[in-house]
Amino acid sequence: MVDQPTYSVLFLCTGNSARSILAESLLNHWGRGKFHAYSAGSFPKGAVHPMALELLRRLDLPTDGLRSKSWDEFARPGAPELDFVITVCDNAAGEVCPIWPGRPVTAHWGLLDPAAVEGTDERLMAFRETLRALENRIKPFVSLPIASLDHLKLQEQVRRLGQMPRADDR
């Protein structure tokens, strides 16, 4: 039996408290050991948004080890070599990122910040919609024939997933 590679994926957002955290948990769940997801922010808030954690726990998705952290952790010597770097907020996509170890495929899957929504019920709905939008991208992502695609074709496929409609596009 041939060992399957494990792909490292870094989800980036400015604050690393909501969208990138949700993406990390979802990929670690749906990736079933084929992927190891991480998340980080350019200006991390220092804490995971409580609604993100509450939603993940309610859906029985992994929360162990989730924390708000700087993307600098992934640019240091000894950091995991990244196969994919995916921004999930428009601000982070426009920032100058560190140089990542390896030659990761990069993509932008922009989503609105659910933590910025006003009103408790509305914010909770925004978190659910964001989680659903990420899940609708992550499920096809984990099904990509990564080993059989060249770097450019793989990047095209991953970027195309970011073009899927966002909850706010409806």
C-alpha positions as CSV (number, residue, x, y, z in Angstrom):
1,M,0.0,0.0,0.0
2,V,1.3,3.4,-1.0
3,D,1.4,6.1,1.7
4,Q,-0.9,9.0,0.8
5,P,0.7,12.4,1.2
6,T,-0.8,14.8,3.8
7,Y,-1.2,18.3,2.4
8,S,-0.7,21.4,4.6
9,V,-3.2,24.2,4.1
10,L,-3.0,27.7,5.7
11,F,-6.1,29.8,5.8
12,L,-5.4,33.5,6.2
13,C,-7.6,36.3,7.5
14,T,-6.7,39.7,9.1
15,G,-7.9,38.9,12.6
16,N,-7.8,35.1,12.6
17,S,-10.8,34.9,14.9
18,A,-13.7,33.8,12.7
19,R,-13.5,32.9,8.9
20,S,-10.0,31.4,8.9
21,I,-10.8,29.5,12.2
22,L,-14.0,28.0,10.7
23,A,-12.0,27.0,7.6
24,E,-9.3,25.3,9.7
25,S,-11.8,23.3,11.6
26,L,-13.8,22.3,8.5
27,L,-10.8,21.2,6.5
28,N,-9.4,19.2,9.5
29,H,-12.8,17.5,9.7
30,W,-13.6,16.9,6.0
31,G,-9.9,16.3,5.0
32,R,-9.9,13.0,7.0
33,G,-6.2,12.9,7.5
34,K,-5.3,13.8,3.9
35,F,-5.0,17.5,4.9
36,H,-3.7,19.3,7.9
37,A,-5.2,22.7,8.2
38,Y,-3.9,25.8,9.9
39,S,-5.1,29.3,10.2
40,A,-3.4,32.7,11.0
41,G,-3.9,36.4,10.6
42,S,-1.9,39.4,9.6
43,F,-3.1,41.3,12.7
44,P,-4.5,38.5,14.9
45,K,-7.1,39.5,17.5
46,G,-5.6,37.2,20.1
47,A,-8.8,35.2,20.7
48,V,-11.2,33.1,18.7
49,H,-14.6,34.7,18.4
50,P,-16.9,32.9,20.9
51,M,-19.7,32.5,18.2
52,A,-17.2,30.6,16.0
53,L,-16.3,28.2,18.8
54,E,-20.0,27.8,19.8
55,L,-21.1,27.0,16.3
56,L,-18.2,24.5,15.7
57,R,-19.0,22.7,19.0
58,R,-22.7,22.6,18.3
59,L,-22.0,20.9,15.0
60,D,-19.4,18.5,16.5
61,L,-16.6,20.0,14.5
62,P,-13.0,20.0,15.9
63,T,-12.1,22.9,18.2
64,D,-9.0,21.5,19.9
65,G,-5.9,23.7,19.4
66,L,-7.8,26.5,17.7
67,R,-6.3,29.9,18.6
68,S,-5.8,33.3,17.0
69,K,-2.2,33.6,15.9
70,S,0.1,35.6,13.6
71,W,1.0,34.4,10.1
72,D,4.6,35.0,11.1
73,E,4.5,31.6,12.8
74,F,4.3,30.0,9.4
75,A,7.1,31.9,7.8
76,R,9.7,31.0,10.4
77,P,12.4,28.3,10.1
78,G,10.9,25.0,11.2
79,A,7.3,26.0,10.2
80,P,5.3,23.4,8.3
81,E,6.0,23.4,4.6
82,L,2.7,24.7,3.1
83,D,1.1,23.1,0.0
84,F,-1.7,25.7,-0.1
85,V,-2.3,29.2,1.2
86,I,-5.9,30.5,1.0
87,T,-7.0,33.9,2.0
88,V,-10.6,34.1,3.2
89,C,-11.0,37.8,3.7
90,D,-10.5,40.6,1.2
91,N,-8.2,42.6,3.5
92,A,-5.7,39.8,3.9
93,A,-5.8,39.1,0.1
94,G,-4.5,42.7,-0.5
95,E,-1.7,42.6,2.1
96,V,1.9,41.8,1.4
97,C,2.3,38.2,2.8
98,P,5.5,36.7,4.2
99,I,7.5,34.4,2.0
100,W,6.1,30.9,2.7
101,P,8.3,27.8,2.8
102,G,7.9,25.6,-0.2
103,R,6.0,26.6,-3.3
104,P,2.3,26.7,-2.1
105,V,-0.6,27.0,-4.4
106,T,-2.4,30.3,-3.5
107,A,-6.0,31.3,-3.8
108,H,-8.5,33.8,-2.5
109,W,-11.9,32.6,-1.2
110,G,-13.2,36.0,0.0
111,L,-16.1,36.0,2.5
112,L,-17.6,38.8,4.6
113,D,-16.7,38.9,8.2
114,P,-19.6,37.4,10.2
115,A,-18.3,39.0,13.4
116,A,-18.9,42.5,11.9
117,V,-22.6,41.8,11.5
118,E,-24.8,43.8,13.9
119,G,-27.4,42.1,16.2
120,T,-27.0,38.8,18.0
121,D,-29.4,36.8,15.9
122,E,-28.2,38.3,12.6
123,R,-24.5,37.7,13.6
124,L,-25.3,34.0,14.5
125,M,-27.0,33.7,11.1
126,A,-23.9,35.2,9.4
127,F,-21.6,32.7,11.2
128,R,-23.8,29.8,9.9
129,E,-23.8,31.2,6.4
130,T,-20.1,31.7,6.4
131,L,-19.6,28.1,7.7
132,R,-21.9,26.8,4.9
133,A,-20.1,28.8,2.2
134,L,-16.7,27.5,3.4
135,E,-18.0,23.9,3.6
136,N,-19.3,24.3,0.0
137,R,-15.7,25.1,-1.1
138,I,-13.9,22.7,1.2
139,K,-15.8,19.6,0.2
140,P,-14.9,19.9,-3.5
141,F,-11.4,21.0,-2.5
142,V,-10.7,17.7,-0.7
143,S,-11.9,15.8,-3.7
144,L,-9.5,17.4,-6.1
145,P,-7.0,14.9,-7.7
146,I,-4.1,16.9,-6.3
147,A,-1.3,14.4,-7.1
148,S,-2.3,14.2,-10.8
149,L,-2.5,18.0,-11.5
150,D,0.4,20.2,-12.3
151,H,1.0,23.3,-10.2
152,L,-0.8,25.7,-12.5
153,K,-3.8,23.5,-13.1
154,L,-4.1,22.9,-9.4
155,Q,-3.9,26.6,-8.7
156,E,-6.6,27.3,-11.3
157,Q,-8.9,24.7,-9.7
158,V,-8.4,26.0,-6.2
159,R,-9.0,29.6,-7.3
160,R,-12.1,28.6,-9.1
161,L,-13.6,27.3,-5.8
162,G,-13.2,30.9,-4.5
163,Q,-15.5,32.1,-7.3
164,M,-18.5,30.2,-5.8
165,P,-21.3,32.5,-4.7
166,R,-21.0,34.0,-1.3
167,A,-23.9,34.2,1.1
168,D,-24.0,38.0,0.5
169,D,-24.2,37.5,-3.3
170,R,-27.8,36.1,-3.1
